[in-house]
Amino acid sequence: METILQGVKVADFSWAYVGPLTAKTLADCGAHVIKIEGRNRPDVERASVPPFKDNILGLNRGGHFNSVNTGKQSLAINLAHPKGKDVAKRLVVWADVVVENFSGGTMERIGLGYDVLKQIKPDIIMLSSSMQGQTGPDATRAGFGQHLTSFSGIGNLVGWPDRDPAQIGYYTDFIAPHFNITLIAAALVYRRRTGKGIYIDASQFEDCVHFLGPLLLDYQVNGRVAGRMGNRSSTACPHGAFRCQGDDRWCAFAVQTEAQWQAFCVAIGDPAWARTSRFATLRNRKENEDEMERLIECWTVERQAEDVMLLLQKAGVPAGVLQTGEDLLERDPQMKARHFYRELDHPEVGGYRSPRPPYLFSRCDFDVRRAPLIGEHNEYVLKELLGMSDEEIAELVVAGVLE
């Protein structure tokens, strides 16, 4: 089976979300990715992030880990040991790309920074996707996505105007990988053209600020500071999620233009209230939004969410059901039609479905394979990729390097 990144080799030192998601995409597209970790210092996703199969904790049983590390092979070594670093360096010689997402300066402190790696592999491409880059007063600060969501300003925009900000967790962790993948692809093109390697110093914080561009511009030009609006919008009304028939079933929709408002009114039965002056224009509707939402929900709550969605979509109004995990896996006809989920079998977790990348190539398929058990490919990597003898491997076991 031909894949789009066939032949690209990646040494993945990353953990948690941003780095693993970056390397996962490369692996799913056919790159040969070796994940480097250790039993004493495993990827935090393995050890502490639920859900776990049957609620039993285990380094191979985590749903998050098994979702964001598909297609990889695992080398479990002790990087604190000098011989562990030597093994890592030999893997870098094998690789085309190195990925890491520790706090700034971490790879340098453990002796695996870019200045060291380019000496042993001059054309290596190395991506460091840290919280705030490798330079500046905050470069060495550590943290996770929920911290960066707040620090980047996104958290201050989420929630209702009369309440505290809502925590939306690891939102920013799903922004940075898109930048990272593009950067790695560009670096591979650069190396093919010039024969030279390159270091990529990527800041997750700066990635996220790009998503606030219009709000920053509004502040610079108009002096307006963006705040929390709940589910509402300054350019659409109605705009939000409305309760529907059934237990915790909702449909979200947005009316952005006068033509859509007219179509919306017809779709919900052309009620008399919708034709009054209180709702005649966007400005009128915004001024009476609380009342309008109550009236609309009197209509939606009597109908199935899917029926509301289809009726409004047919009328030309953007609408969508707030789907649950069960909806996505079992009911969504679009996902089934596009064969979005791949059936995988895991030695400890059993059978599970994992999403393929959210795009399709006309000439290539994807290579979506289950996530590895920790240390599952130690022998393969050391023997087949690095050419070590049985005696060399035995010495590493005795020295406590292999985990």
C-alpha positions as CSV (number, residue, x, y, z in Angstrom):
1,M,0.0,0.0,0.0
2,E,1.5,3.3,-1.1
3,T,1.3,6.2,1.5
4,I,1.9,9.9,1.1
5,L,4.9,10.0,3.5
6,Q,6.4,6.6,2.8
7,G,10.1,6.6,3.5
8,V,10.0,9.5,6.0
9,K,11.6,8.5,9.3
10,V,10.7,10.2,12.6
11,A,12.2,10.0,16.1
12,D,9.3,11.1,18.4
13,F,10.5,12.2,21.9
14,S,7.2,14.0,22.6
15,W,4.4,13.3,25.1
16,A,1.0,14.5,26.2
17,Y,-0.9,16.0,23.2
18,V,0.8,18.5,20.9
19,G,3.9,16.5,20.0
20,P,2.2,13.1,19.8
21,L,-0.7,14.4,17.7
22,T,1.9,15.9,15.3
23,A,3.8,12.7,15.0
24,K,0.5,10.7,14.8
25,T,-0.5,12.5,11.7
26,L,2.9,11.8,10.1
27,A,2.5,8.1,11.1
28,D,-1.0,7.8,9.8
29,C,0.2,9.2,6.5
30,G,2.9,6.5,6.3
31,A,5.9,7.9,8.0
32,H,8.0,5.4,10.1
33,V,7.6,6.9,13.6
34,I,9.5,5.6,16.6
35,K,8.2,6.9,20.0
36,I,11.0,7.2,22.6
37,E,9.9,7.0,26.3
38,G,10.6,4.9,29.4
39,R,8.7,2.9,32.0
40,N,10.1,5.1,34.7
41,R,9.2,8.3,32.8
42,P,6.4,7.3,30.3
43,D,4.3,9.6,28.3
44,V,2.0,11.2,30.9
45,E,-1.0,10.1,28.7
46,R,-0.1,6.5,29.4
47,A,-0.1,6.8,33.1
48,S,-2.6,9.4,34.2
49,V,-5.2,10.4,31.6
50,P,-8.5,8.4,31.5
51,P,-10.5,6.7,30.2
52,F,-8.9,3.4,30.9
53,K,-10.2,0.1,29.7
54,D,-12.5,-1.4,32.4
55,N,-11.4,1.5,34.6
56,I,-8.2,-0.4,35.3
57,L,-5.1,1.8,35.2
58,G,-2.2,0.6,33.0
59,L,0.5,2.0,30.8
60,N,-1.2,0.4,27.7
61,R,-4.8,0.8,28.6
62,G,-5.5,4.6,28.3
63,G,-8.0,5.7,25.7
64,H,-6.3,9.1,25.1
65,F,-2.9,7.5,24.6
66,N,-4.2,4.9,22.2
67,S,-6.0,7.6,20.3
68,V,-3.2,10.0,19.7
69,N,-0.3,7.6,19.1
70,T,-1.6,5.4,16.3
71,G,0.8,4.1,13.8
72,K,3.9,4.4,16.0
73,Q,6.4,1.9,17.3
74,S,7.7,2.2,20.9
75,L,11.3,2.2,22.1
76,A,11.5,2.2,25.9
77,I,14.9,3.4,27.1
78,N,16.3,5.3,30.1
79,L,17.4,8.7,28.7
80,A,18.9,9.6,32.1
81,H,21.6,7.0,31.5
82,P,24.5,7.9,29.3
83,K,24.1,4.8,27.2
84,G,20.4,5.6,26.8
85,K,21.4,8.9,25.3
86,D,23.8,7.1,23.0
87,V,20.9,4.9,21.8
88,A,18.8,8.0,21.2
89,K,21.6,9.6,19.2
90,R,21.9,6.5,17.0
91,L,18.2,6.7,16.4
92,V,18.6,10.3,15.3
93,V,21.2,9.2,12.8
94,W,18.5,6.9,11.4
95,A,15.8,9.6,11.4
96,D,14.9,12.4,9.0
97,V,12.8,14.3,11.6
98,V,13.0,14.7,15.4
99,V,9.8,15.9,17.3
100,E,9.7,17.1,20.9
101,N,7.3,19.3,22.9
102,F,8.9,19.7,26.3
103,S,9.4,23.1,27.9
104,G,12.1,25.3,26.4
105,G,15.6,24.1,26.9
106,T,14.7,20.6,28.1
107,M,16.4,18.7,25.3
108,E,19.5,20.8,25.7
109,R,19.6,20.0,29.4
110,I,19.4,16.2,28.8
111,G,22.1,16.5,26.1
112,L,19.9,16.0,23.0
113,G,19.5,19.6,21.8
114,Y,19.7,20.6,18.2
115,D,23.4,21.8,18.4
116,V,24.3,18.2,19.5
117,L,22.1,16.4,17.1
118,K,23.2,18.3,14.0
119,Q,26.8,17.3,14.8
120,I,25.9,13.7,14.4
121,K,23.2,14.2,11.6
122,P,23.9,17.5,9.8
123,D,20.7,17.3,7.7
124,I,18.4,16.4,10.6
125,I,15.1,18.3,10.8
126,M,14.1,19.0,14.4
127,L,10.8,20.5,15.6
128,S,10.5,21.8,19.2
129,S,6.9,22.7,19.9
130,S,7.2,24.1,23.4
131,M,4.7,26.2,25.4
132,Q,6.3,29.6,24.6
133,G,9.3,28.9,22.4
134,Q,12.9,28.4,23.2
135,T,13.8,32.1,23.8
136,G,12.5,34.9,26.0
137,P,11.8,35.3,29.7
138,D,9.0,32.7,29.8
139,A,10.7,30.0,27.5
140,T,11.4,27.6,30.3
141,R,7.9,27.6,31.8
142,A,6.1,24.2,31.8
143,G,2.4,23.5,31.5
144,F,-0.4,21.9,29.7
145,G,-3.1,22.9,27.3
146,Q,-5.6,24.1,29.9
147,H,-2.9,26.6,31.2
148,L,-2.2,27.8,27.7
149,T,-5.9,28.1,26.8
150,S,-6.1,30.6,29.6
151,F,-2.8,32.4,29.0
152,S,-3.5,32.9,25.3
153,G,-6.7,34.8,26.0
154,I,-9.0,32.1,24.7
155,G,-10.3,31.1,28.1
156,N,-11.4,34.7,28.8
157,L,-13.8,34.5,25.9
158,V,-15.6,31.3,26.9
159,G,-18.6,31.3,29.2
160,W,-21.5,33.6,30.0
161,P,-21.2,37.4,30.6
162,D,-22.4,37.2,34.2
163,R,-20.3,34.2,35.2
164,D,-16.7,33.3,35.7
165,P,-14.7,32.1,32.6
166,A,-15.4,28.5,31.6
167,Q,-12.5,26.1,31.5
168,I,-12.5,24.3,28.1
169,G,-9.4,22.2,28.8
170,Y,-6.9,21.3,26.2
171,Y,-8.3,23.3,23.3
172,T,-5.0,24.8,22.3
173,D,-3.4,21.3,22.0
174,F,-5.5,20.8,18.9
175,I,-4.3,24.0,17.3
176,A,-0.5,23.7,17.4
177,P,-0.2,20.3,15.6
178,H,-1.7,21.8,12.4
179,F,1.0,24.4,12.3
180,N,3.6,21.8,13.2
181,I,2.7,19.4,10.4
182,T,2.9,22.2,7.8
183,L,6.3,23.3,9.2
184,I,7.7,19.7,9.0
185,A,6.4,19.4,5.4
186,A,8.0,22.7,4.5
187,A,11.3,21.6,6.1
188,L,11.3,18.3,4.2
189,V,10.9,20.3,0.9
190,Y,13.7,22.7,2.0
191,R,16.0,19.8,2.8
192,R,15.2,18.1,-0.6
193,R,16.0,21.4,-2.3
194,T,19.2,22.3,-0.4
195,G,20.4,19.2,1.3
196,K,20.4,21.0,4.6
197,G,18.7,20.3,7.9
198,I,16.9,22.9,9.9
199,Y,15.7,23.6,13.4
200,I,12.0,24.7,14.0
201,D,11.4,26.7,17.2
202,A,7.6,26.6,17.4
203,S,5.6,28.4,20.2
204,Q,2.2,26.9,21.0
205,F,1.3,30.2,22.7
206,E,2.0,32.1,19.5
207,D,0.1,29.5,17.4
208,C,-3.0,30.2,19.6
209,V,-2.8,34.0,19.4
210,H,-3.2,33.7,15.6
211,F,-6.8,32.5,16.3
212,L,-7.5,35.8,18.1
213,G,-6.4,38.0,15.2
214,P,-9.8,39.8,14.5
215,L,-10.3,40.4,18.3
216,L,-6.9,41.9,18.7
217,L,-7.4,44.1,15.6
218,D,-10.8,45.2,17.1
219,Y,-9.0,46.3,20.2
220,Q,-6.2,48.1,18.3
221,V,-8.6,50.0,16.0
222,N,-11.7,50.4,18.1
223,G,-10.5,50.0,21.7
224,R,-13.0,47.2,22.3
225,V,-12.0,44.4,24.6
226,A,-13.6,41.1,23.7
227,G,-15.5,39.3,26.4
228,R,-17.7,36.4,27.1
229,M,-20.9,36.2,25.1
230,G,-22.2,32.7,26.0
231,N,-23.5,31.1,22.9
232,R,-24.4,34.3,21.2
233,S,-22.9,36.3,18.3
234,S,-22.7,39.9,17.4
235,T,-23.5,39.1,13.8
236,A,-26.1,36.4,14.0
237,C,-29.4,36.1,15.9
238,P,-30.7,33.6,16.8
239,H,-27.4,32.0,17.5
240,G,-26.9,29.2,20.0
241,A,-27.9,25.7,21.1
242,F,-31.6,25.0,21.7
243,R,-33.1,22.2,23.8
244,C,-34.9,19.6,21.8
245,Q,-37.1,16.6,22.6
246,G,-35.5,13.8,24.6
247,D,-32.9,13.7,27.4
248,D,-30.2,16.3,26.9
249,R,-30.7,16.6,23.2
250,W,-29.9,19.9,21.5
251,C,-29.6,21.5,18.1
252,A,-27.4,24.5,17.3
253,F,-28.2,27.0,14.6
254,A,-27.3,30.4,13.4
255,V,-29.3,33.0,11.5
256,Q,-26.9,35.4,9.9
257,T,-28.8,37.2,7.2
258,E,-32.3,38.7,6.6
259,A,-32.9,36.0,4.0
260,Q,-32.1,33.3,6.4
261,W,-34.4,34.9,9.0
262,Q,-37.3,34.9,6.6
263,A,-36.6,31.2,5.7
264,F,-36.2,30.4,9.4
265,C,-39.6,31.9,10.2
266,V,-41.3,29.9,7.4
267,A,-39.5,26.7,8.6
268,I,-40.8,27.0,12.2
269,G,-44.4,27.6,11.0
270,D,-44.4,31.3,10.5
271,P,-45.5,32.2,14.1
272,A,-47.2,35.6,14.7
273,W,-44.5,36.6,17.2
274,A,-41.8,36.3,14.5
275,R,-43.5,39.0,12.4
276,T,-43.7,41.7,15.1
277,S,-41.5,44.8,15.2
278,R,-39.5,43.4,18.1
279,F,-37.8,40.9,15.8
280,A,-37.9,42.8,12.5
281,T,-34.2,43.4,12.1
282,L,-31.0,42.0,13.5
283,R,-30.7,44.9,15.9
284,N,-34.3,44.4,17.1
285,R,-33.6,40.7,17.6
286,K,-30.5,41.3,19.6
287,E,-32.3,43.8,21.8
288,N,-35.0,41.1,22.5
289,E,-32.8,38.1,22.4
290,D,-33.8,36.6,25.7
291,E,-37.5,36.6,24.8
292,M,-36.8,35.3,21.3
293,E,-34.8,32.4,22.5
294,R,-37.6,31.4,24.9
295,L,-40.1,31.4,22.1
296,I,-37.9,29.4,19.8
297,E,-37.2,26.8,22.4
298,C,-41.0,26.3,22.8
299,W,-40.8,25.1,19.2
300,T,-37.6,23.0,19.3
301,V,-38.4,21.2,22.6
302,E,-41.4,19.5,20.9
303,R,-39.2,18.0,18.1
304,Q,-36.3,15.6,17.7
305,A,-32.9,17.4,17.3
306,E,-32.2,15.6,14.1
307,D,-35.6,16.7,12.7
308,V,-34.8,20.3,13.7
309,M,-31.4,20.2,12.0
310,L,-32.7,18.7,8.7
311,L,-35.7,21.1,8.5
312,L,-33.5,24.2,9.0
313,Q,-30.8,23.0,6.7
314,K,-33.4,22.4,4.0
315,A,-34.5,26.0,4.6
316,G,-30.9,27.2,4.1
317,V,-30.2,27.9,7.8
318,P,-26.9,26.5,9.2
319,A,-27.8,23.9,11.8
320,G,-26.3,20.9,13.5
321,V,-27.2,18.4,16.2
322,L,-24.9,18.5,19.3
323,Q,-23.7,15.0,18.8
324,T,-22.6,12.6,21.6
325,G,-19.8,10.1,21.3
326,E,-22.5,7.5,20.7
327,D,-23.9,9.6,17.9
328,L,-20.6,9.9,16.2
329,L,-19.7,6.3,16.3
330,E,-23.0,4.6,15.8
331,R,-25.4,7.0,14.0
332,D,-23.7,9.6,11.9
333,P,-24.4,8.7,8.3
334,Q,-21.6,11.0,6.9
335,M,-18.9,9.3,9.0
336,K,-20.1,5.9,7.8
337,A,-20.2,7.0,4.2
338,R,-16.6,8.2,4.3
339,H,-15.3,5.2,6.3
340,F,-13.9,7.6,8.9
341,Y,-13.3,5.1,11.7
342,R,-10.8,2.3,11.2
343,E,-11.2,-1.0,13.2
344,L,-8.1,-1.7,15.3
345,D,-7.2,-4.6,17.6
346,H,-5.2,-4.0,20.8
347,P,-3.6,-6.8,22.9
348,E,-4.9,-5.2,26.2
349,V,-7.7,-3.0,25.2
350,G,-9.2,-5.3,22.6
351,G,-11.0,-4.0,19.5
352,Y,-11.6,-0.3,19.1
353,R,-12.3,2.2,16.4
354,S,-9.8,5.0,15.7
355,P,-10.4,8.0,13.4
356,R,-8.4,8.2,10.2
357,P,-7.0,11.7,9.3
358,P,-9.7,14.1,8.3
359,Y,-8.9,14.2,4.6
360,L,-8.5,11.8,1.7
361,F,-5.8,11.5,-0.9
362,S,-6.8,10.5,-4.5
363,R,-3.8,8.3,-5.0
364,C,-2.7,7.1,-1.5
365,D,-4.3,5.4,1.4
366,F,-3.6,5.8,5.2
367,D,-1.7,3.5,7.4
368,V,-3.8,3.7,10.6
369,R,-2.4,1.1,13.0
370,R,-3.0,0.7,16.8
371,A,-0.8,2.5,19.3
372,P,2.1,0.5,20.6
373,L,2.6,-1.2,24.0
374,I,5.4,0.5,25.9
375,G,8.7,-1.0,24.8
376,E,7.0,-3.3,22.3
377,H,9.5,-2.7,19.6
378,N,12.7,-2.5,21.5
379,E,14.3,-5.5,19.9
380,Y,13.1,-4.5,16.4
381,V,14.4,-1.0,16.7
382,L,17.8,-2.0,18.2
383,K,18.4,-4.9,15.9
384,E,16.8,-4.0,12.6
385,L,17.0,-0.2,12.5
386,L,20.2,0.4,14.5
387,G,22.1,-2.8,13.7
388,M,22.9,-3.8,17.3
389,S,24.1,-7.3,18.1
390,D,22.6,-9.5,20.8
391,E,25.6,-8.8,23.0
392,E,25.2,-5.1,22.7
393,I,21.5,-5.4,23.6
394,A,22.3,-7.6,26.6
395,E,24.7,-5.0,27.9
396,L,22.0,-2.4,27.7
397,V,19.6,-4.7,29.7
398,V,22.3,-5.3,32.4
399,A,23.0,-1.5,32.6
400,G,19.3,-0.7,33.1
401,V,19.0,1.2,29.8
402,L,16.2,-0.8,28.3
403,E,12.9,-0.4,29.9
